[in-house]
Amino acid sequence: MNPAIDGLHSGPRAELAALCGRPLDWHADMQRAMLDSATLRPAAVLVLFGVLDSEPARATGPVRGDLDVLLLRRAATLRTHAGQIAFPGGRLEASDDGPIAGALREAAEETGLDPDGIEPLGTLPEFPVPVSRHLVTPVPAWWARPSEVAAVDHDESVDVFRVPVAELLQPANRAITAHRVGGTTYRSPAFTVDGRLIWGFTAMVLSRMFDELGWAEPWDAERIVVPEDLSSDPRID
């Protein structure tokens, strides 16, 4: 095996696998505040990490420069989370043998990846997403044999891409979204990378994972960005 890749197998991969084996509080206060009117359905997303061939393996901070995570942009015509950047995934079906199987099936359908090249590392605690009425299980995974990916069904997603984790962790690329629910202002993490805004559920999961893994660097939690979806909401200026 390539020594550089072998090093990743004993580093980030092992840390992600260990994360799946311990308790994790999502601190999802806004989501819990919205649960009264929500009937949540089970869903799962694939939080897929791997190695970017085009990036250097040298360390650029808390992680190596060639570590990446797979994301997609949802179609603007969808009823919920339209146009947002997300993990591949979706609602579980009766035929799915649990959240890992469901996350792999959805990811293959959305991006065309080869599930045989994916190593699931476990699951993280369920995360309530009342806007779409889902209870989502994040499934961290390792891309043992990367395959080509693309937006398979443009009614669901319009772009599929891999983002270097080191770029997500740069303090200049960290931010906060803020909006009100029931008279209370809730703040949640966001990322701004290459002109893309990652916020909502996806950013909350990544940010909490990075904190728990010890990968996060100090950043300005007073830098506020406003997604188009929230542009008409009351917010902190």
Secondary structure, DSSP 8 states (H G I E B T S, - for coil): --HHHHHHHTTHHHHHHHHTTS------HHHHHTGGG---EEEEEEEEEEE-TTS--SB-SSSBTTEEEEEEEE-TTSSSSTT-EE-SEEE--TT-SSHHHHHHHHHHHHH---GGGEEE------EEETTTTEEEEEEEEEESS------S-TTTEEEEEEEEHHHHHSGGGEEEEEEEETTEEEEEEEEEETTEEE-HHHHHHHHHHHHHHT------TT-B---GGGTTS----
